[in-house]
């Protein structure tokens, strides 16, 4: 598993998940329930993970849709 995206913005996470799912790339959303710890303030980021073999394709999908991954 490789980290594809880390964000505190739930709309970015939802949009990226929908785009990747539409391309047939399985996404694993980590840290979904961390808001319990930060009092639902949204200060702890959520992470999207993909399989190692899907990383390049997933990065391309996000890049083509102007979603920064922070990975360069």
PyMOL Python script that loads the backbone (N, CA, C, O; Angstrom):
from pymol import cmd

cmd.read_pdbstr("""\
ATOM      1  N   UNK A   1       0.849  -1.185   0.000  1.00  0.00           N
ATOM      2  CA  UNK A   1       0.000   0.000   0.000  1.00  0.00           C
ATOM      3  C   UNK A   1       0.888   1.240   0.000  1.00  0.00           C
ATOM      4  O   UNK A   1       1.912   1.300   0.680  1.00  0.00           O
ATOM      5  N   UNK A   2       0.465   2.212  -0.776  1.00  0.00           N
ATOM      6  CA  UNK A   2       1.186   3.481  -0.850  1.00  0.00           C
ATOM      7  C   UNK A   2       0.218   4.622  -0.565  1.00  0.00           C
ATOM      8  O   UNK A   2      -0.944   4.588  -0.971  1.00  0.00           O
ATOM      9  N   UNK A   3       0.717   5.629   0.139  1.00  0.00           N
ATOM     10  CA  UNK A   3      -0.098   6.815   0.401  1.00  0.00           C
ATOM     11  C   UNK A   3      -0.154   7.653  -0.865  1.00  0.00           C
ATOM     12  O   UNK A   3       0.875   8.001  -1.444  1.00  0.00           O
ATOM     13  N   UNK A   4      -1.361   7.967  -1.281  1.00  0.00           N
ATOM     14  CA  UNK A   4      -1.568   8.771  -2.481  1.00  0.00           C
ATOM     15  C   UNK A   4      -1.862  10.221  -2.139  1.00  0.00           C
ATOM     16  O   UNK A   4      -1.359  11.136  -2.791  1.00  0.00           O
ATOM     17  N   UNK A   5      -2.681  10.425  -1.110  1.00  0.00           N
ATOM     18  CA  UNK A   5      -3.163  11.763  -0.803  1.00  0.00           C
ATOM     19  C   UNK A   5      -3.383  11.887   0.695  1.00  0.00           C
ATOM     20  O   UNK A   5      -3.810  10.940   1.357  1.00  0.00           O
ATOM     21  N   UNK A   6      -3.085  13.068   1.217  1.00  0.00           N
ATOM     22  CA  UNK A   6      -3.336  13.377   2.626  1.00  0.00           C
ATOM     23  C   UNK A   6      -3.989  14.750   2.658  1.00  0.00           C
ATOM     24  O   UNK A   6      -3.439  15.713   2.124  1.00  0.00           O
ATOM     25  N   UNK A   7      -5.172  14.845   3.288  1.00  0.00           N
ATOM     26  CA  UNK A   7      -5.885  16.126   3.287  1.00  0.00           C
ATOM     27  C   UNK A   7      -6.811  16.225   4.492  1.00  0.00           C
ATOM     28  O   UNK A   7      -7.318  15.224   4.996  1.00  0.00           O
ATOM     29  N   UNK A   8      -7.016  17.458   4.936  1.00  0.00           N
ATOM     30  CA  UNK A   8      -8.001  17.710   5.986  1.00  0.00           C
ATOM     31  C   UNK A   8      -9.329  18.126   5.378  1.00  0.00           C
ATOM     32  O   UNK A   8     -10.306  18.315   6.103  1.00  0.00           O
ATOM     33  N   UNK A   9      -9.382  18.272   4.059  1.00  0.00           N
ATOM     34  CA  UNK A   9     -10.596  18.707   3.366  1.00  0.00           C
ATOM     35  C   UNK A   9     -11.408  17.482   2.929  1.00  0.00           C
ATOM     36  O   UNK A   9     -10.988  16.758   2.026  1.00  0.00           O
ATOM     37  N   UNK A  10     -12.559  17.244   3.555  1.00  0.00           N
ATOM     38  CA  UNK A  10     -13.342  16.055   3.207  1.00  0.00           C
ATOM     39  C   UNK A  10     -13.876  16.085   1.780  1.00  0.00           C
ATOM     40  O   UNK A  10     -14.142  15.030   1.205  1.00  0.00           O
ATOM     41  N   UNK A  11     -14.040  17.271   1.198  1.00  0.00           N
ATOM     42  CA  UNK A  11     -14.522  17.327  -0.184  1.00  0.00           C
ATOM     43  C   UNK A  11     -13.446  16.861  -1.159  1.00  0.00           C
ATOM     44  O   UNK A  11     -13.761  16.235  -2.172  1.00  0.00           O
ATOM     45  N   UNK A  12     -12.197  17.154  -0.871  1.00  0.00           N
ATOM     46  CA  UNK A  12     -11.096  16.689  -1.719  1.00  0.00           C
ATOM     47  C   UNK A  12     -10.999  15.172  -1.639  1.00  0.00           C
ATOM     48  O   UNK A  12     -10.822  14.501  -2.656  1.00  0.00           O
ATOM     49  N   UNK A  13     -11.115  14.640  -0.441  1.00  0.00           N
ATOM     50  CA  UNK A  13     -11.064  13.186  -0.254  1.00  0.00           C
ATOM     51  C   UNK A  13     -12.206  12.513  -1.020  1.00  0.00           C
ATOM     52  O   UNK A  13     -11.987  11.523  -1.717  1.00  0.00           O
ATOM     53  N   UNK A  14     -13.408  13.043  -0.893  1.00  0.00           N
ATOM     54  CA  UNK A  14     -14.575  12.463  -1.571  1.00  0.00           C
ATOM     55  C   UNK A  14     -14.434  12.549  -3.087  1.00  0.00           C
ATOM     56  O   UNK A  14     -14.736  11.587  -3.792  1.00  0.00           O
ATOM     57  N   UNK A  15     -13.978  13.696  -3.593  1.00  0.00           N
ATOM     58  CA  UNK A  15     -13.814  13.875  -5.034  1.00  0.00           C
ATOM     59  C   UNK A  15     -12.747  12.927  -5.573  1.00  0.00           C
ATOM     60  O   UNK A  15     -12.958  12.272  -6.594  1.00  0.00           O
ATOM     61  N   UNK A  16     -11.618  12.853  -4.901  1.00  0.00           N
ATOM     62  CA  UNK A  16     -10.544  11.966  -5.335  1.00  0.00           C
ATOM     63  C   UNK A  16     -10.999  10.503  -5.310  1.00  0.00           C
ATOM     64  O   UNK A  16     -10.694   9.737  -6.224  1.00  0.00           O
ATOM     65  N   UNK A  17     -11.714  10.130  -4.279  1.00  0.00           N
ATOM     66  CA  UNK A  17     -12.218   8.756  -4.176  1.00  0.00           C
ATOM     67  C   UNK A  17     -13.154   8.432  -5.324  1.00  0.00           C
ATOM     68  O   UNK A  17     -13.068   7.355  -5.914  1.00  0.00           O
ATOM     69  N   UNK A  18     -14.054   9.362  -5.646  1.00  0.00           N
ATOM     70  CA  UNK A  18     -15.001   9.146  -6.742  1.00  0.00           C
ATOM     71  C   UNK A  18     -14.277   9.035  -8.081  1.00  0.00           C
ATOM     72  O   UNK A  18     -14.603   8.167  -8.891  1.00  0.00           O
ATOM     73  N   UNK A  19     -13.300   9.903  -8.319  1.00  0.00           N
ATOM     74  CA  UNK A  19     -12.537   9.854  -9.569  1.00  0.00           C
ATOM     75  C   UNK A  19     -11.798   8.531  -9.716  1.00  0.00           C
ATOM     76  O   UNK A  19     -11.837   7.899 -10.772  1.00  0.00           O
ATOM     77  N   UNK A  20     -11.128   8.122  -8.649  1.00  0.00           N
ATOM     78  CA  UNK A  20     -10.343   6.891  -8.701  1.00  0.00           C
ATOM     79  C   UNK A  20     -11.231   5.659  -8.846  1.00  0.00           C
ATOM     80  O   UNK A  20     -10.899   4.727  -9.579  1.00  0.00           O
ATOM     81  N   UNK A  21     -12.350   5.662  -8.149  1.00  0.00           N
ATOM     82  CA  UNK A  21     -13.283   4.537  -8.263  1.00  0.00           C
ATOM     83  C   UNK A  21     -13.828   4.439  -9.688  1.00  0.00           C
ATOM     84  O   UNK A  21     -14.013   3.346 -10.224  1.00  0.00           O
ATOM     85  N   UNK A  22     -14.078   5.600 -10.288  1.00  0.00           N
ATOM     86  CA  UNK A  22     -14.553   5.631 -11.669  1.00  0.00           C
ATOM     87  C   UNK A  22     -13.545   5.068 -12.654  1.00  0.00           C
ATOM     88  O   UNK A  22     -13.923   4.599 -13.728  1.00  0.00           O
ATOM     89  N   UNK A  23     -12.276   5.110 -12.303  1.00  0.00           N
ATOM     90  CA  UNK A  23     -11.210   4.560 -13.143  1.00  0.00           C
ATOM     91  C   UNK A  23     -10.893   3.113 -12.778  1.00  0.00           C
ATOM     92  O   UNK A  23      -9.992   2.507 -13.358  1.00  0.00           O
ATOM     93  N   UNK A  24     -11.630   2.564 -11.824  1.00  0.00           N
ATOM     94  CA  UNK A  24     -11.408   1.175 -11.426  1.00  0.00           C
ATOM     95  C   UNK A  24     -10.240   0.984 -10.481  1.00  0.00           C
ATOM     96  O   UNK A  24      -9.726  -0.126 -10.345  1.00  0.00           O
ATOM     97  N   UNK A  25      -9.813   2.059  -9.824  1.00  0.00           N
ATOM     98  CA  UNK A  25      -8.713   1.985  -8.872  1.00  0.00           C
ATOM     99  C   UNK A  25      -9.287   1.917  -7.466  1.00  0.00           C
ATOM    100  O   UNK A  25      -9.992   2.827  -7.030  1.00  0.00           O
ATOM    101  N   UNK A  26      -8.985   0.842  -6.764  1.00  0.00           N
ATOM    102  CA  UNK A  26      -9.502   0.660  -5.408  1.00  0.00           C
ATOM    103  C   UNK A  26      -8.748   1.569  -4.442  1.00  0.00           C
ATOM    104  O   UNK A  26      -7.518   1.611  -4.437  1.00  0.00           O
ATOM    105  N   UNK A  27      -9.508   2.291  -3.628  1.00  0.00           N
ATOM    106  CA  UNK A  27      -8.943   3.264  -2.697  1.00  0.00           C
ATOM    107  C   UNK A  27      -9.270   2.840  -1.271  1.00  0.00           C
ATOM    108  O   UNK A  27     -10.373   2.376  -0.984  1.00  0.00           O
ATOM    109  N   UNK A  28      -8.300   3.007  -0.392  1.00  0.00           N
ATOM    110  CA  UNK A  28      -8.489   2.697   1.015  1.00  0.00           C
ATOM    111  C   UNK A  28      -8.358   3.996   1.798  1.00  0.00           C
ATOM    112  O   UNK A  28      -7.306   4.635   1.780  1.00  0.00           O
ATOM    113  N   UNK A  29      -9.413   4.377   2.476  1.00  0.00           N
ATOM    114  CA  UNK A  29      -9.482   5.644   3.213  1.00  0.00           C
ATOM    115  C   UNK A  29      -9.099   5.378   4.670  1.00  0.00           C
ATOM    116  O   UNK A  29      -9.806   4.674   5.391  1.00  0.00           O
ATOM    117  N   UNK A  30      -7.974   5.948   5.090  1.00  0.00           N
ATOM    118  CA  UNK A  30      -7.507   5.760   6.460  1.00  0.00           C
ATOM    119  C   UNK A  30      -7.767   7.003   7.292  1.00  0.00           C
ATOM    120  O   UNK A  30      -7.922   8.098   6.753  1.00  0.00           O
ATOM    121  N   UNK A  31      -7.813   6.837   8.573  1.00  0.00           N
ATOM    122  CA  UNK A  31      -7.989   7.924   9.539  1.00  0.00           C
ATOM    123  C   UNK A  31      -9.367   8.580   9.457  1.00  0.00           C
ATOM    124  O   UNK A  31      -9.523   9.747   9.816  1.00  0.00           O
ATOM    125  N   UNK A  32     -10.351   7.841   8.990  1.00  0.00           N
ATOM    126  CA  UNK A  32     -11.702   8.383   8.822  1.00  0.00           C
ATOM    127  C   UNK A  32     -12.300   8.824  10.153  1.00  0.00           C
ATOM    128  O   UNK A  32     -12.978   9.850  10.221  1.00  0.00           O
ATOM    129  N   UNK A  33     -12.057   8.072  11.183  1.00  0.00           N
ATOM    130  CA  UNK A  33     -12.698   8.356  12.477  1.00  0.00           C
ATOM    131  C   UNK A  33     -11.795   9.122  13.440  1.00  0.00           C
ATOM    132  O   UNK A  33     -12.066   9.167  14.639  1.00  0.00           O
ATOM    133  N   UNK A  34     -10.743   9.713  12.932  1.00  0.00           N
ATOM    134  CA  UNK A  34      -9.834  10.477  13.787  1.00  0.00           C
ATOM    135  C   UNK A  34     -10.474  11.767  14.296  1.00  0.00           C
ATOM    136  O   UNK A  34      -9.968  12.376  15.239  1.00  0.00           O
ATOM    137  N   UNK A  35     -11.582  12.190  13.682  1.00  0.00           N
ATOM    138  CA  UNK A  35     -12.235  13.421  14.128  1.00  0.00           C
ATOM    139  C   UNK A  35     -12.723  13.292  15.570  1.00  0.00           C
ATOM    140  O   UNK A  35     -12.953  14.300  16.239  1.00  0.00           O
ATOM    141  N   UNK A  36     -12.878  12.073  16.043  1.00  0.00           N
ATOM    142  CA  UNK A  36     -13.255  11.861  17.439  1.00  0.00           C
ATOM    143  C   UNK A  36     -12.177  12.432  18.359  1.00  0.00           C
ATOM    144  O   UNK A  36     -12.476  12.980  19.420  1.00  0.00           O
ATOM    145  N   UNK A  37     -10.929  12.297  17.939  1.00  0.00           N
ATOM    146  CA  UNK A  37      -9.816  12.771  18.756  1.00  0.00           C
ATOM    147  C   UNK A  37      -9.613  14.278  18.688  1.00  0.00           C
ATOM    148  O   UNK A  37      -9.186  14.898  19.661  1.00  0.00           O
ATOM    149  N   UNK A  38      -9.924  14.869  17.524  1.00  0.00           N
ATOM    150  CA  UNK A  38      -9.702  16.311  17.402  1.00  0.00           C
ATOM    151  C   UNK A  38     -10.979  17.124  17.611  1.00  0.00           C
ATOM    152  O   UNK A  38     -11.004  18.321  17.326  1.00  0.00           O
ATOM    153  N   UNK A  39     -12.025  16.491  18.100  1.00  0.00           N
ATOM    154  CA  UNK A  39     -13.271  17.203  18.390  1.00  0.00           C
ATOM    155  C   UNK A  39     -13.994  17.683  17.147  1.00  0.00           C
ATOM    156  O   UNK A  39     -14.693  18.696  17.191  1.00  0.00           O
ATOM    157  N   UNK A  40     -13.838  16.970  16.032  1.00  0.00           N
ATOM    158  CA  UNK A  40     -14.461  17.303  14.745  1.00  0.00           C
ATOM    159  C   UNK A  40     -14.027  18.656  14.212  1.00  0.00           C
ATOM    160  O   UNK A  40     -14.768  19.303  13.472  1.00  0.00           O
ATOM    161  N   UNK A  41     -12.826  19.088  14.584  1.00  0.00           N
ATOM    162  CA  UNK A  41     -12.301  20.361  14.085  1.00  0.00           C
ATOM    163  C   UNK A  41     -11.668  20.229  12.705  1.00  0.00           C
ATOM    164  O   UNK A  41     -11.462  21.232  12.022  1.00  0.00           O
ATOM    165  N   UNK A  42     -11.360  19.009  12.290  1.00  0.00           N
ATOM    166  CA  UNK A  42     -10.764  18.794  10.986  1.00  0.00           C
ATOM    167  C   UNK A  42      -9.290  19.126  10.916  1.00  0.00           C
ATOM    168  O   UNK A  42      -8.788  19.495   9.853  1.00  0.00           O
ATOM    169  N   UNK A  43      -8.588  19.002  12.027  1.00  0.00           N
ATOM    170  CA  UNK A  43      -7.160  19.326  12.017  1.00  0.00           C
ATOM    171  C   UNK A  43      -6.275  18.110  11.755  1.00  0.00           C
ATOM    172  O   UNK A  43      -5.100  18.259  11.417  1.00  0.00           O
ATOM    173  N   UNK A  44      -6.826  16.920  11.907  1.00  0.00           N
ATOM    174  CA  UNK A  44      -6.059  15.709  11.624  1.00  0.00           C
ATOM    175  C   UNK A  44      -6.395  15.242  10.201  1.00  0.00           C
ATOM    176  O   UNK A  44      -7.563  15.017   9.884  1.00  0.00           O
ATOM    177  N   UNK A  45      -5.390  15.097   9.356  1.00  0.00           N
ATOM    178  CA  UNK A  45      -5.656  14.739   7.956  1.00  0.00           C
ATOM    179  C   UNK A  45      -6.087  13.292   7.793  1.00  0.00           C
ATOM    180  O   UNK A  45      -5.729  12.416   8.581  1.00  0.00           O
ATOM    181  N   UNK A  46      -6.867  13.073   6.745  1.00  0.00           N
ATOM    182  CA  UNK A  46      -7.224  11.728   6.319  1.00  0.00           C
ATOM    183  C   UNK A  46      -6.292  11.348   5.182  1.00  0.00           C
ATOM    184  O   UNK A  46      -5.793  12.212   4.461  1.00  0.00           O
ATOM    185  N   UNK A  47      -6.060  10.057   5.024  1.00  0.00           N
ATOM    186  CA  UNK A  47      -5.158   9.569   3.987  1.00  0.00           C
ATOM    187  C   UNK A  47      -5.887   8.634   3.039  1.00  0.00           C
ATOM    188  O   UNK A  47      -6.727   7.834   3.453  1.00  0.00           O
ATOM    189  N   UNK A  48      -5.553   8.746   1.767  1.00  0.00           N
ATOM    190  CA  UNK A  48      -6.023   7.799   0.767  1.00  0.00           C
ATOM    191  C   UNK A  48      -4.843   6.928   0.369  1.00  0.00           C
ATOM    192  O   UNK A  48      -3.773   7.430   0.026  1.00  0.00           O
ATOM    193  N   UNK A  49      -5.045   5.645   0.418  1.00  0.00           N
ATOM    194  CA  UNK A  49      -4.018   4.677   0.072  1.00  0.00           C
ATOM    195  C   UNK A  49      -4.475   3.891  -1.153  1.00  0.00           C
ATOM    196  O   UNK A  49      -5.667   3.655  -1.352  1.00  0.00           O
ATOM    197  N   UNK A  50      -3.502   3.491  -1.970  1.00  0.00           N
ATOM    198  CA  UNK A  50      -3.780   2.639  -3.122  1.00  0.00           C
ATOM    199  C   UNK A  50      -2.761   1.507  -3.136  1.00  0.00           C
ATOM    200  O   UNK A  50      -1.733   1.563  -2.461  1.00  0.00           O
ATOM    201  N   UNK A  51      -3.068   0.495  -3.910  1.00  0.00           N
ATOM    202  CA  UNK A  51      -2.112  -0.609  -4.058  1.00  0.00           C
ATOM    203  C   UNK A  51      -0.862  -0.100  -4.769  1.00  0.00           C
ATOM    204  O   UNK A  51      -0.930   0.828  -5.574  1.00  0.00           O
ATOM    205  N   UNK A  52       0.255  -0.703  -4.470  1.00  0.00           N
ATOM    206  CA  UNK A  52       1.533  -0.293  -5.068  1.00  0.00           C
ATOM    207  C   UNK A  52       1.437  -0.211  -6.594  1.00  0.00           C
ATOM    208  O   UNK A  52       1.908   0.751  -7.202  1.00  0.00           O
ATOM    209  N   UNK A  53       0.829  -1.217  -7.199  1.00  0.00           N
ATOM    210  CA  UNK A  53       0.764  -1.273  -8.658  1.00  0.00           C
ATOM    211  C   UNK A  53      -0.188  -0.241  -9.266  1.00  0.00           C
ATOM    212  O   UNK A  53      -0.145  -0.001 -10.473  1.00  0.00           O
ATOM    213  N   UNK A  54      -1.044   0.370  -8.446  1.00  0.00           N
ATOM    214  CA  UNK A  54      -1.992   1.384  -8.936  1.00  0.00           C
ATOM    215  C   UNK A  54      -1.507   2.814  -8.702  1.00  0.00           C
ATOM    216  O   UNK A  54      -2.171   3.762  -9.123  1.00  0.00           O
ATOM    217  N   UNK A  55      -0.372   2.986  -8.044  1.00  0.00           N
ATOM    218  CA  UNK A  55       0.067   4.314  -7.638  1.00  0.00           C
ATOM    219  C   UNK A  55       0.271   5.268  -8.818  1.00  0.00           C
ATOM    220  O   UNK A  55      -0.223   6.395  -8.783  1.00  0.00           O
ATOM    221  N   UNK A  56       0.975   4.846  -9.840  1.00  0.00           N
ATOM    222  CA  UNK A  56       1.265   5.732 -10.973  1.00  0.00           C
ATOM    223  C   UNK A  56      -0.024   6.144 -11.673  1.00  0.00           C
ATOM    224  O   UNK A  56      -0.206   7.319 -11.994  1.00  0.00           O
ATOM    225  N   UNK A  57      -0.911   5.197 -11.911  1.00  0.00           N
ATOM    226  CA  UNK A  57      -2.187   5.518 -12.569  1.00  0.00           C
ATOM    227  C   UNK A  57      -3.031   6.443 -11.699  1.00  0.00           C
ATOM    228  O   UNK A  57      -3.667   7.366 -12.208  1.00  0.00           O
ATOM    229  N   UNK A  58      -3.040   6.201 -10.402  1.00  0.00           N
ATOM    230  CA  UNK A  58      -3.829   7.031  -9.482  1.00  0.00           C
ATOM    231  C   UNK A  58      -3.284   8.452  -9.434  1.00  0.00           C
ATOM    232  O   UNK A  58      -4.055   9.412  -9.421  1.00  0.00           O
ATOM    233  N   UNK A  59      -1.958   8.593  -9.406  1.00  0.00           N
ATOM    234  CA  UNK A  59      -1.363   9.930  -9.418  1.00  0.00           C
ATOM    235  C   UNK A  59      -1.722  10.675 -10.698  1.00  0.00           C
ATOM    236  O   UNK A  59      -1.973  11.880 -10.667  1.00  0.00           O
ATOM    237  N   UNK A  60      -1.747   9.971 -11.810  1.00  0.00           N
ATOM    238  CA  UNK A  60      -2.101  10.580 -13.084  1.00  0.00           C
ATOM    239  C   UNK A  60      -3.548  11.079 -13.074  1.00  0.00           C
ATOM    240  O   UNK A  60      -3.835  12.175 -13.557  1.00  0.00           O
ATOM    241  N   UNK A  61      -4.449  10.275 -12.527  1.00  0.00           N
ATOM    242  CA  UNK A  61      -5.857  10.678 -12.447  1.00  0.00           C
ATOM    243  C   UNK A  61      -5.997  11.955 -11.622  1.00  0.00           C
ATOM    244  O   UNK A  61      -6.692  12.885 -12.032  1.00  0.00           O
ATOM    245  N   UNK A  62      -5.345  12.003 -10.469  1.00  0.00           N
ATOM    246  CA  UNK A  62      -5.433  13.192  -9.622  1.00  0.00           C
ATOM    247  C   UNK A  62      -4.785  14.403 -10.290  1.00  0.00           C
ATOM    248  O   UNK A  62      -5.334  15.504 -10.245  1.00  0.00           O
ATOM    249  N   UNK A  63      -3.639  14.207 -10.899  1.00  0.00           N
ATOM    250  CA  UNK A  63      -2.948  15.307 -11.579  1.00  0.00           C
ATOM    251  C   UNK A  63      -3.809  15.864 -12.723  1.00  0.00           C
ATOM    252  O   UNK A  63      -3.900  17.080 -12.897  1.00  0.00           O
ATOM    253  N   UNK A  64      -4.437  14.976 -13.496  1.00  0.00           N
ATOM    254  CA  UNK A  64      -5.293  15.404 -14.608  1.00  0.00           C
ATOM    255  C   UNK A  64      -6.516  16.184 -14.136  1.00  0.00           C
ATOM    256  O   UNK A  64      -7.118  16.923 -14.915  1.00  0.00           O
ATOM    257  N   UNK A  65      -6.885  16.024 -12.869  1.00  0.00           N
ATOM    258  CA  UNK A  65      -8.042  16.716 -12.305  1.00  0.00           C
ATOM    259  C   UNK A  65      -7.642  17.790 -11.304  1.00  0.00           C
ATOM    260  O   UNK A  65      -8.456  18.232 -10.492  1.00  0.00           O
ATOM    261  N   UNK A  66      -6.390  18.203 -11.369  1.00  0.00           N
ATOM    262  CA  UNK A  66      -5.856  19.324 -10.560  1.00  0.00           C
ATOM    263  C   UNK A  66      -5.999  19.109  -9.055  1.00  0.00           C
ATOM    264  O   UNK A  66      -6.262  20.051  -8.308  1.00  0.00           O
ATOM    265  N   UNK A  67      -5.822  17.860  -8.616  1.00  0.00           N
ATOM    266  CA  UNK A  67      -5.815  17.570  -7.188  1.00  0.00           C
ATOM    267  C   UNK A  67      -4.376  17.324  -6.785  1.00  0.00           C
ATOM    268  O   UNK A  67      -3.792  16.314  -7.177  1.00  0.00           O
ATOM    269  N   UNK A  68      -3.787  18.236  -6.002  1.00  0.00           N
ATOM    270  CA  UNK A  68      -2.383  18.067  -5.615  1.00  0.00           C
ATOM    271  C   UNK A  68      -2.211  16.929  -4.612  1.00  0.00           C
ATOM    272  O   UNK A  68      -2.959  16.824  -3.639  1.00  0.00           O
ATOM    273  N   UNK A  69      -1.222  16.083  -4.862  1.00  0.00           N
ATOM    274  CA  UNK A  69      -0.964  14.972  -3.955  1.00  0.00           C
ATOM    275  C   UNK A  69       0.113  15.321  -2.946  1.00  0.00           C
ATOM    276  O   UNK A  69       0.241  14.655  -1.918  1.00  0.00           O
ATOM    277  N   UNK A  70       0.892  16.361  -3.229  1.00  0.00           N
ATOM    278  CA  UNK A  70       1.990  16.709  -2.349  1.00  0.00           C
ATOM    279  C   UNK A  70       3.181  15.797  -2.525  1.00  0.00           C
ATOM    280  O   UNK A  70       4.126  15.846  -1.737  1.00  0.00           O
ATOM    281  N   UNK A  71       3.148  14.967  -3.545  1.00  0.00           N
ATOM    282  CA  UNK A  71       4.220  14.004  -3.796  1.00  0.00           C
ATOM    283  C   UNK A  71       5.146  14.480  -4.906  1.00  0.00           C
ATOM    284  O   UNK A  71       6.065  13.753  -5.282  1.00  0.00           O
ATOM    285  N   UNK A  72       4.934  15.669  -5.439  1.00  0.00           N
ATOM    286  CA  UNK A  72       5.823  16.160  -6.489  1.00  0.00           C
ATOM    287  C   UNK A  72       5.242  16.082  -7.787  1.00  0.00           C
ATOM    288  O   UNK A  72       5.876  16.461  -8.771  1.00  0.00           O
TER     289      UNK A  72
END
""", "prot")
cmd.dss("prot")
cmd.show_as("cartoon", "prot")
cmd.util.cbc("prot")
cmd.orient("prot")
